[in-house]
Amino acid sequence: MQLISPNSNLPTTSSEPIDPFFRVEVISQTVNPQQVIYAAMHQDYAESFVWDERDQFPDETKAGELVIKHLLAGGRGHYGPLEHPQIVLNCGFFPHSTMQQMRTHRVGVSFDVQSFRYTGQRLIDVVEGRRDIEEVFYLRPIGFYSDRQGKRYEYTQDLRQQDLEWCLQGCHRYAERIQQGFSEEHARGLIAFDVRQHWVMSANVRSFMHLLDLRWKLDAQLEAQQLCELMWQHFKAWVPEIANWYETSRAKKARLSP
């Protein structure tokens, strides 16, 4: 049986994702983002018009190192130039509750979220046998958990199966109400809360780290941590020097977000 640590962190027995459907993909991202940050930083104190010096910019790796040295290292916290590069992610198949947790923190982050006013066909697909119930609804894996007061409990296979059946009943009720002529926004109120949801989000380097500070902490909710784990792989590939600094200095340390 999979064990969940007492504060509802990631499963203690595996580094694999807790859910096979969770996905994060890159739609677009600023090219040479660390050079962009360097240019913004350099313009703060340069007499010249920095565009004219673009052929003399340090390469991407060196630019990242200079950004860390002059803006981030030693707790300087001069984050303004980090707001220029943008990355756009497509996050998919996460529970509605996780979307709500992320969307709460909108400073420098934009979201477009799938609406169940227009995308309820998947619920009917479950009823008609064209989709599996677990593709449409999220339930936590079986294992041991704890509540916010530290009380431990076990989520067994039998309990999880009961919850899957509850989700299935909701799909049947949804389909019935749609057939009776109900609007989608009325019928969606009958389904289980953690229906899976997709969204597009964009963030700059600063706001991305802000999200990680808040939702990658060791006491953050399990699914939000999983989302941050998947987002992190793209961030690290995009701004590797800054990501290495973040991993050493801030990751999962619950520091006050800049």
C-alpha positions as CSV (number, residue, x, y, z in Angstrom):
1,M,0.0,0.0,0.0
2,Q,1.2,3.5,-0.8
3,L,2.1,5.5,2.2
4,I,1.4,9.3,2.4
5,S,3.5,11.2,4.9
6,P,1.7,12.7,7.8
7,N,1.6,16.3,6.4
8,S,0.1,15.0,3.1
9,N,3.4,15.4,1.2
10,L,4.3,13.2,-1.8
11,P,4.1,9.5,-1.4
12,T,7.0,8.4,0.7
13,T,7.6,5.2,-1.3
14,S,8.0,6.6,-4.8
15,S,9.1,9.7,-6.7
16,E,6.6,8.8,-9.5
17,P,3.6,11.1,-10.1
18,I,0.6,10.2,-7.9
19,D,-1.7,10.3,-10.9
20,P,-1.1,9.1,-14.4
21,F,-3.2,11.8,-16.1
22,F,-1.5,14.9,-14.6
23,R,0.2,16.9,-17.4
24,V,2.0,20.2,-17.9
25,E,3.2,21.2,-21.4
26,V,4.9,24.4,-22.7
27,I,2.9,26.4,-25.3
28,S,5.4,29.2,-25.7
29,Q,8.3,30.8,-23.9
30,T,10.6,33.8,-24.3
31,V,13.7,32.9,-26.2
32,N,17.0,33.5,-24.3
33,P,15.2,34.6,-21.1
34,Q,18.3,35.1,-19.0
35,Q,19.7,37.4,-21.7
36,V,16.5,39.4,-21.6
37,I,16.8,39.8,-17.8
38,Y,20.4,40.8,-18.2
39,A,19.4,43.5,-20.8
40,A,16.8,44.9,-18.4
41,M,19.2,44.8,-15.5
42,H,22.0,46.4,-17.6
43,Q,19.7,49.2,-18.8
44,D,19.1,50.2,-15.2
45,Y,22.6,51.6,-14.9
46,A,23.9,51.8,-18.5
47,E,24.5,55.2,-20.1
48,S,24.0,53.7,-23.5
49,F,20.8,52.4,-25.3
50,V,21.4,48.7,-24.6
51,W,19.7,47.5,-27.8
52,D,22.8,49.0,-29.6
53,E,25.0,46.7,-27.6
54,R,23.0,43.5,-28.1
55,D,25.8,41.8,-30.1
56,Q,28.0,42.2,-27.0
57,F,25.7,40.6,-24.5
58,P,27.0,37.6,-22.6
59,D,25.8,34.3,-23.7
60,E,22.7,32.7,-22.0
61,T,24.6,30.9,-19.4
62,K,26.8,33.8,-18.5
63,A,23.8,36.2,-18.5
64,G,22.1,33.9,-15.9
65,E,25.2,33.9,-13.8
66,L,25.4,37.7,-13.8
67,V,21.7,38.0,-13.0
68,I,22.3,35.8,-9.9
69,K,25.4,37.7,-8.9
70,H,23.9,41.2,-9.2
71,L,20.2,40.7,-8.5
72,L,19.6,37.6,-6.4
73,A,22.7,36.4,-4.5
74,G,23.1,37.4,-0.9
75,G,19.4,38.2,-0.5
76,R,19.5,41.3,-2.7
77,G,16.0,40.5,-4.0
78,H,16.0,42.9,-6.9
79,Y,13.4,41.0,-8.8
80,G,12.1,43.7,-11.2
81,P,14.1,42.7,-14.3
82,L,12.9,39.1,-13.8
83,E,9.4,40.2,-14.8
84,H,10.2,40.5,-18.6
85,P,10.5,36.9,-19.9
86,Q,7.2,34.9,-20.1
87,I,6.4,31.3,-20.2
88,V,3.0,29.9,-21.2
89,L,2.0,26.5,-19.8
90,N,-0.9,24.2,-20.5
91,C,-1.8,22.3,-17.3
92,G,-4.1,19.4,-17.7
93,F,-6.2,16.8,-15.8
94,F,-5.7,18.3,-12.3
95,P,-8.6,18.5,-9.9
96,H,-10.7,21.6,-9.7
97,S,-9.4,22.3,-6.2
98,T,-5.8,22.5,-7.4
99,M,-6.8,25.0,-10.1
100,Q,-8.5,27.1,-7.4
101,Q,-5.3,27.0,-5.3
102,M,-3.1,28.2,-8.1
103,R,-5.5,30.8,-9.5
104,T,-5.6,32.5,-6.1
105,H,-2.1,33.8,-6.7
106,R,-2.6,36.0,-9.7
107,V,0.2,38.6,-9.2
108,G,2.0,38.5,-12.6
109,V,0.2,35.3,-13.6
110,S,-2.7,35.0,-16.1
111,F,-5.1,32.1,-16.4
112,D,-7.7,30.8,-18.9
113,V,-9.5,27.9,-17.3
114,Q,-11.8,25.3,-18.9
115,S,-15.4,26.1,-18.2
116,F,-17.9,23.4,-17.4
117,R,-20.6,25.6,-18.9
118,Y,-19.2,24.5,-22.3
119,T,-17.3,21.2,-21.6
120,G,-19.7,18.8,-20.0
121,Q,-19.8,16.3,-22.8
122,R,-17.1,14.2,-21.0
123,L,-19.6,13.6,-18.2
124,I,-22.1,12.2,-20.7
125,D,-19.3,10.2,-22.3
126,V,-18.8,8.5,-18.9
127,V,-22.4,7.5,-18.7
128,E,-22.4,6.2,-22.3
129,G,-19.1,4.2,-21.7
130,R,-16.9,6.3,-24.0
131,R,-14.6,7.6,-21.2
132,D,-13.3,6.0,-18.0
133,I,-14.6,7.7,-14.8
134,E,-11.0,8.3,-13.6
135,E,-10.2,10.3,-16.7
136,V,-12.9,12.8,-15.7
137,F,-12.7,12.8,-11.9
138,Y,-9.7,12.8,-9.6
139,L,-9.5,10.9,-6.4
140,R,-6.4,10.6,-4.2
141,P,-4.5,7.3,-4.2
142,I,-5.1,4.8,-1.4
143,G,-2.8,5.2,1.6
144,F,-2.4,6.9,4.9
145,Y,-3.0,10.6,5.3
146,S,-3.4,13.2,8.1
147,D,-5.7,16.1,8.5
148,R,-4.6,19.6,9.4
149,Q,-4.6,18.7,13.1
150,G,-2.3,15.8,12.6
151,K,-5.0,13.0,13.0
152,R,-4.1,10.1,10.8
153,Y,-6.5,8.1,8.7
154,E,-6.5,5.4,6.0
155,Y,-8.0,5.8,2.6
156,T,-8.7,2.2,1.6
157,Q,-9.4,0.7,-1.8
158,D,-13.0,0.0,-0.6
159,L,-13.5,3.7,0.3
160,R,-12.0,4.9,-2.9
161,Q,-14.3,2.6,-4.9
162,Q,-17.3,4.0,-3.0
163,D,-16.2,7.5,-4.0
164,L,-15.8,6.4,-7.7
165,E,-19.3,5.1,-7.6
166,W,-20.5,8.5,-6.1
167,C,-18.8,10.3,-9.0
168,L,-20.5,7.9,-11.5
169,Q,-23.9,8.6,-9.9
170,G,-23.2,12.3,-10.4
171,C,-22.5,11.8,-14.1
172,H,-25.8,10.0,-14.4
173,R,-27.7,12.8,-12.6
174,Y,-26.0,15.4,-14.8
175,A,-26.9,13.5,-18.0
176,E,-30.5,13.2,-16.8
177,R,-30.8,16.9,-16.0
178,I,-29.3,17.9,-19.4
179,Q,-31.8,15.6,-21.1
180,Q,-34.6,17.3,-19.2
181,G,-33.4,20.6,-20.7
182,F,-31.4,22.0,-17.8
183,S,-28.6,24.5,-18.6
184,E,-25.0,23.2,-18.3
185,E,-24.2,25.7,-15.6
186,H,-27.2,24.5,-13.6
187,A,-26.5,20.7,-14.1
188,R,-22.7,21.0,-13.3
189,G,-23.6,21.8,-9.7
190,L,-24.6,18.2,-9.2
191,I,-21.2,16.6,-10.0
192,A,-18.3,15.8,-7.6
193,F,-16.1,18.8,-6.7
194,D,-12.8,17.5,-8.0
195,V,-13.7,17.0,-11.6
196,R,-10.5,17.3,-13.7
197,Q,-9.9,20.6,-15.3
198,H,-7.4,22.0,-17.9
199,W,-6.1,25.6,-18.0
200,V,-3.5,27.8,-19.8
201,M,-1.4,30.0,-17.6
202,S,1.4,32.5,-18.3
203,A,3.9,33.7,-15.8
204,N,7.1,35.7,-15.8
205,V,10.2,34.4,-14.0
206,R,9.5,36.3,-10.8
207,S,5.8,35.3,-10.6
208,F,6.7,31.7,-11.5
209,M,9.0,31.6,-8.4
210,H,6.3,33.3,-6.4
211,L,4.0,30.4,-7.2
212,L,6.6,27.8,-6.3
213,D,7.3,29.5,-3.0
214,L,3.6,29.3,-2.1
215,R,2.6,25.9,-3.5
216,W,5.8,23.8,-3.5
217,K,6.2,24.0,0.3
218,L,6.4,20.8,2.2
219,D,3.0,21.6,3.9
220,A,1.3,22.5,0.6
221,Q,-1.5,20.2,-0.5
222,L,-0.5,17.1,-2.3
223,E,-1.8,17.8,-5.7
224,A,-0.4,21.4,-5.8
225,Q,3.0,20.0,-5.0
226,Q,2.6,17.6,-7.9
227,L,1.7,20.4,-10.2
228,C,4.8,22.4,-9.1
229,E,7.0,19.3,-9.7
230,L,5.8,19.1,-13.3
231,M,6.0,22.9,-13.8
232,W,9.5,22.9,-12.3
233,Q,10.9,20.6,-15.0
234,H,10.0,23.2,-17.7
235,F,11.2,26.1,-15.6
236,K,14.6,24.4,-15.0
237,A,15.1,23.8,-18.8
238,W,14.1,27.4,-19.6
239,V,16.2,29.4,-17.1
240,P,18.7,26.8,-15.8
241,E,21.1,29.1,-14.0
242,I,18.3,30.9,-12.2
243,A,16.6,27.6,-11.5
244,N,19.7,26.2,-9.9
245,W,19.9,29.3,-7.7
246,Y,16.3,28.9,-6.7
247,E,16.7,25.2,-6.0
248,T,19.5,25.9,-3.6
249,S,18.2,29.1,-2.0
250,R,14.4,28.9,-1.9
251,A,12.9,25.7,-3.1
252,K,10.5,24.1,-0.6
253,K,11.8,26.4,2.2
254,A,8.5,28.3,2.8
255,R,10.3,31.7,2.5
256,L,8.2,34.8,2.2
257,S,7.4,35.2,-1.5
258,P,9.0,38.2,-3.2
